[in-house]
């Protein structure tokens, strides 16, 4: 079909049947009609119109220029409004603040944080000021103006913003390819079990290596059994577009349903993907070591019971708490089996202020100052604190828990790797073994000194001597003095702690030995026999690596170190992450690809579930008593924006607005012409 473009474009109704408008189907009919048509009045007129239009389009001077400019101005205005509303939404979400109020109608004095923040910003921002003024004018009339302030729009803003953040994280995980999973659960304010999803992966950008633990959301659990939880986890990973076969590590707490060797979640996921190695949470393990060690001796249990009673005595009354602040100058801390630093904080607070606490309790026993309940409770607590055994245990556990607390804080770092965590655990174990006698002697010395200063009898009269030996005791232990029995009990606590620590570190040591091939000391100084054994042990779990290729890459890496003038002793002291950073910095990934892949596997192994615990802290702030009816989708959206605030802070709102305009049809076109 052949026709004249300008004539077809500007043809009138009468010209539609003409050949050069409707088109020629046979080429032989064109001669001499083309020459005749070119000189015709209609063609010359249409050609002039066409040229005029093309010049107008180039100069943006078309007949609909005014309409186009109006549309562009309107689109730009609404984009500016949405930019500000999205900023407000992101601010409230990142600060864990409620969006809505009890009443949001115009007659309410407090319409919620979102609308009140828009109202406040309208005082200073001309864009929002104009928008707010139009809404106020239209409130009493029949004309409706889109406000973008309703609860439905707020939910859409949250959903779109969180989806953008989540998709950026998932894209980053997929670029990394291999990842580790960390899951943990807790009940929320509405008594729903919320499972937290954390993905651990290695992010490489511009020559730097960063181990990230990213939060992807909460989801409610369908059941408590290992089968139910494993199915929920697998469904969530599939929903997020993550292939379970690319998972290389699992991390959970020490609950049997999660970490069970035969029927736990970790076993069920390993049945699907044998390469997903499991490591129990080191922080939970260390906490259980302390709980089991002080629970093995009755006198130690009594010491912690006294600490809890002391806190309860002061915290039950505002009057007593005020006296505590006035006399002691510091507050007491509560014990908790699940909060890792609670025992150390509780012991330390009493250990540093024991004399002031005794004086305070003595004053509170005065009949002229306090009521009967306070006097009776204080009189019961006073002899429990003014006790040689209690004072000795106070110093004993203060020294131990100080080291334990420092270790636990170190293990909570998101970027920490398995070799770093295991080194810290071994250092703690070494401290307990080497300082075993010193800890007991210092504790008894502290107790003796405090008893002398406060006039407390060390060996009380009428104390019952143990005649029948307890299980595990020899006959010579019966009838021990108080000091001898106390020393034996302390040694028993220490030995139990050391024993528990060694047993609970076994799982970490087994995985570390599997990845012994990428430990810098072996790679740089290991003999041929040691390297062969390490490669064979690694291939028992991961059989997809060629032994000869890995062996060649080890010596290739040594040559790279020598070429970069890196000292052998310095490199041997590196961690696995330091070694990977060296490889990435010098761009040696192509020459040693297998070692790089093994290092990436190793770095995806989590040490603790501290990231899940941190997400639970956000959960308590977001879904509180006043917001207990919040939907699961809104909870996850708010949590993602709050926890992953670093990613959310660099969002491009133009992309968000484009997505918003596609999802919801609006009266106003948000696309610029």
Buried (B, 14 or more C-beta within 10 A) or exposed (E): EEBBEBBBEBBEEEBEEBBBBBEBEEEEEBEEEEEEBEEBEBBEEBBEBBEEBEEEEEEEEEEEEEEEEEBBEBBEBBBBBBBBBBEBBBBBBBEBBBBBBEEBEEEEEEBBBBBBBBBEBBEEBEBBEBBBEBBEEBEEEEEEEBBBBEEEBBBBBBBBBBBBBBEBBBEBBBEBEBBBBBBBBBEBBBEBBBBBBBBBBBBBEEEEBBBBBBBBBBBBBBEEEBEBBBBBBBEBBEEBEBEBEBBBBBBBBBBEBBBBEEEBBBBBBBEEBEBBBBBBBBBBBBBBBBBBBBEBBEBBEBBBEBBBBBBEBBBEBEEBBEBBEEBBEBEBBEBBEEEBBBBBBBBBBBBBBBEBBBBBBEEBBEEEEBEEEBBEBBEEBBEBBBBBBBBBBBBBBBBBBBBBBBBBEBBBBBBBBBBBBBEBBBEBBEBBEEBBEEBBEBBBEBBBEBBEEBEBEBEEEEEEEEEEEEEEEEEEBEEBEBBEBBBBBBBBBBBBBBEBBBEBBEBBBEBBEBBBBBBBEBBBEBEEEEBBBBBEBBBEEBEEBEBEEBBBBBEBBBEBBEEEEBEEEEBBEBBBBBBBBBBBEBEBBEBBEBBBBBBBBBBBBBBBBBBBBBBBEBBEBBBBEEBEEBEBEBBBBBBBBBBBBEBBEEBEBEEBBBBBBEEEEEEEEBEEE
